[in-house]
Amino acid sequence: MARKQQTASEPRFRLLMAGLGNMGNHWLRVLSGVDEVELVAAVEVNSELARERFEQYHLDPKLHFTSYEDALRAMRPDGVLLVTPPAEHRPMSIAALEAGVPVLSEKPLAESMESGLEILAAAERTGVLHMVSQDYRYRPPVQTVKRVLDSGELGAVGSVTVQFFKSLIRSGFHDTLAYPLTIDMSIHHFDLMRFFLGSEPASIYGRAWRNPWDWWVGDSSTSVLLSFTGGVQVSYTGSWCATGRETTWNGDWRFECEHGVVIMQDDRVTVQRRTAETGSPQGYPQYLNEKPQRVRLVRMPAERQAETIRQFCRAVRAGDRPPTAVQDNINSFRMVWDTIRSFETGQTVVADQLSTHR
Ligand SMILES: NC(=O)c1ccc[n+]([C@@H]2O[C@H](COP(=O)([O-])OP(=O)(O)OC[C@H]3O[C@@H](n4cnc5c(N)ncnc54)[C@H](O)[C@@H]3O)[C@@H](O)[C@H]2O)c1
């Protein structure tokens, strides 16, 4: 892997990575551009696939391991990156934490709420960092919306509408999930809701289904209504079995605020202010909507996974807790499982029940 020169004062961060599949391929591409990281081992149980990836990225075959435990013991890395299927995250996270090695895990935290709580408990018990790579937070359109909302220029947010539509075909671990969209994708959008609003859900009601033409084994479409503390109402509709026009991966978001709307659509951000208040002849107030204004996207020194790995390395070195450490991420993760509880019971899941996961 091509590397730039590293200064003597900055030893590179020795990373062990596990899982070289679809997302592992993306991570290898990202890591090849991150100078501060040195890949010291890559664990992949599928040796044929590992060979392909090693050739593609010009990696030394000696760095390939088929056993995660052997690699952890032999290489004593500064941190591990888990890009394995969700059901592997619990045992692999706990093994690293108990060996004193910090973990950066792909979302979702785990394959069940119970496993997620076990990872949280291990991180608390050992005092070792466990962070989830919620890379959607670190995308320019998302950061731009966050900046507009936080500026307060549009006043309080009242409600949010989110639409996400993709036509996605996947096999493998996705076939084992009863709710593939909710577990493997909506976690990003749920995490963004908490990020944008800076508050927690107070109640959740949802439905999930398969369309008549569905190619997914589990339910690939959902509609969820969420109330957040502070009173913001969110309506979320998503599908991985879309026909026709698709949204971006971020989805389309509309924030209804006191003084106007913020819209993120096709990864473009627009603000439309409602400013002048005039009296109608009948004495009713009338509001004028200004022309929609396109907002220039913020520039980020590092985006997406390049930003999450940067945060991870810095947090390990500084002994800090990054924003998406498991202690925070458990609250995004529990939204997934409370949504599923609502699907399965047909009931609204309210704050008292939500708080049992804290
Ligand atoms: N952030 C994102 O945008 C994003 C996108 C896609 C996937 N992901 C996440 O990345 C993770 C992996 O997804 P994927 O699509 O790459 O799956 P995948 O099935 O394509 O790849 C997983 C790889 O892990 C390997 N593996 C399984 N068990 C292992 C073990 N014990 N040790 C070493 N290797 C093992 C498999 O052989 C496979 O090659 C999932 O958690 C998924 O949700 C994140």
The ligand as a MOL file (V3000), in Angstrom:
LIG
                    3D

  0  0  0     0  0            999 V3000
M  V30 BEGIN CTAB
M  V30 COUNTS 44 48 0 0 0
M  V30 BEGIN ATOM
M  V30 1 N -21.0110 2.2760 6.8650 0
M  V30 2 C -21.5110 1.8160 5.7520 0
M  V30 3 O -21.9330 2.5780 4.8960 0
M  V30 4 C -21.5630 0.3290 5.5140 0
M  V30 5 C -21.8420 -0.1600 4.2280 0
M  V30 6 C -21.8680 -1.5480 4.0470 0
M  V30 7 C -21.6280 -2.4090 5.1160 0
M  V30 8 N -21.3660 -1.9020 6.3480 0 CHG=1
M  V30 9 C -21.1510 -2.8040 7.5030 0
M  V30 10 O -19.9110 -3.4630 7.3680 0
M  V30 11 C -20.0020 -4.7810 7.9450 0
M  V30 12 C -19.6120 -5.8050 6.8860 0
M  V30 13 O -20.5310 -5.7120 5.8070 0
M  V30 14 P -20.1430 -6.2430 4.3350 0
M  V30 15 O -21.2050 -5.7560 3.4370 0
M  V30 16 O -18.7200 -5.9420 4.0560 0 CHG=-1
M  V30 17 O -20.3190 -7.8250 4.5340 0
M  V30 18 P -19.6240 -8.9610 3.6600 0
M  V30 19 O -20.3860 -10.2010 3.9530 0
M  V30 20 O -19.4660 -8.5090 2.2470 0
M  V30 21 O -18.1390 -9.0720 4.2750 0
M  V30 22 C -17.8800 -9.5740 5.5520 0
M  V30 23 C -16.5580 -10.3330 5.4840 0
M  V30 24 O -16.2120 -10.7570 6.8020 0
M  V30 25 C -15.6350 -12.0580 6.6910 0
M  V30 26 N -15.7250 -12.7170 8.0070 0
M  V30 27 C -16.8250 -13.2570 8.5960 0
M  V30 28 N -16.5100 -13.7130 9.8340 0
M  V30 29 C -15.1890 -13.4270 10.0220 0
M  V30 30 C -14.2840 -13.6320 11.1020 0
M  V30 31 N -14.6980 -14.1930 12.2450 0
M  V30 32 N -13.0210 -13.2180 10.9540 0
M  V30 33 C -12.5990 -12.6210 9.8110 0
M  V30 34 N -13.4080 -12.4010 8.7440 0
M  V30 35 C -14.6890 -12.7960 8.8640 0
M  V30 36 C -16.4410 -12.7410 5.5970 0
M  V30 37 O -15.7420 -13.8460 5.0430 0
M  V30 38 C -16.6380 -11.6060 4.6140 0
M  V30 39 O -15.6310 -11.5500 3.6390 0
M  V30 40 C -21.4450 -4.9230 8.4390 0
M  V30 41 O -21.5090 -4.6240 9.8020 0
M  V30 42 C -22.2010 -3.9020 7.6110 0
M  V30 43 O -23.3700 -3.4090 8.2360 0
M  V30 44 C -21.3080 -0.5570 6.5510 0
M  V30 END ATOM
M  V30 BEGIN BOND
M  V30 1 1 1 2
M  V30 2 2 2 3
M  V30 3 1 2 4
M  V30 4 1 4 5
M  V30 5 2 4 44
M  V30 6 2 5 6
M  V30 7 1 6 7
M  V30 8 2 7 8
M  V30 9 1 8 9
M  V30 10 1 8 44
M  V30 11 1 9 10
M  V30 12 1 9 42
M  V30 13 1 10 11
M  V30 14 1 11 12
M  V30 15 1 11 40
M  V30 16 1 12 13
M  V30 17 1 13 14
M  V30 18 2 14 15
M  V30 19 1 14 16
M  V30 20 1 14 17
M  V30 21 1 17 18
M  V30 22 2 18 19
M  V30 23 1 18 20
M  V30 24 1 18 21
M  V30 25 1 21 22
M  V30 26 1 22 23
M  V30 27 1 23 24
M  V30 28 1 23 38
M  V30 29 1 24 25
M  V30 30 1 25 26
M  V30 31 1 25 36
M  V30 32 1 26 27
M  V30 33 1 26 35
M  V30 34 2 27 28
M  V30 35 1 28 29
M  V30 36 1 29 30
M  V30 37 2 29 35
M  V30 38 1 30 31
M  V30 39 2 30 32
M  V30 40 1 32 33
M  V30 41 2 33 34
M  V30 42 1 34 35
M  V30 43 1 36 37
M  V30 44 1 36 38
M  V30 45 1 38 39
M  V30 46 1 40 41
M  V30 47 1 40 42
M  V30 48 1 42 43
M  V30 END BOND
M  V30 END CTAB
M  END
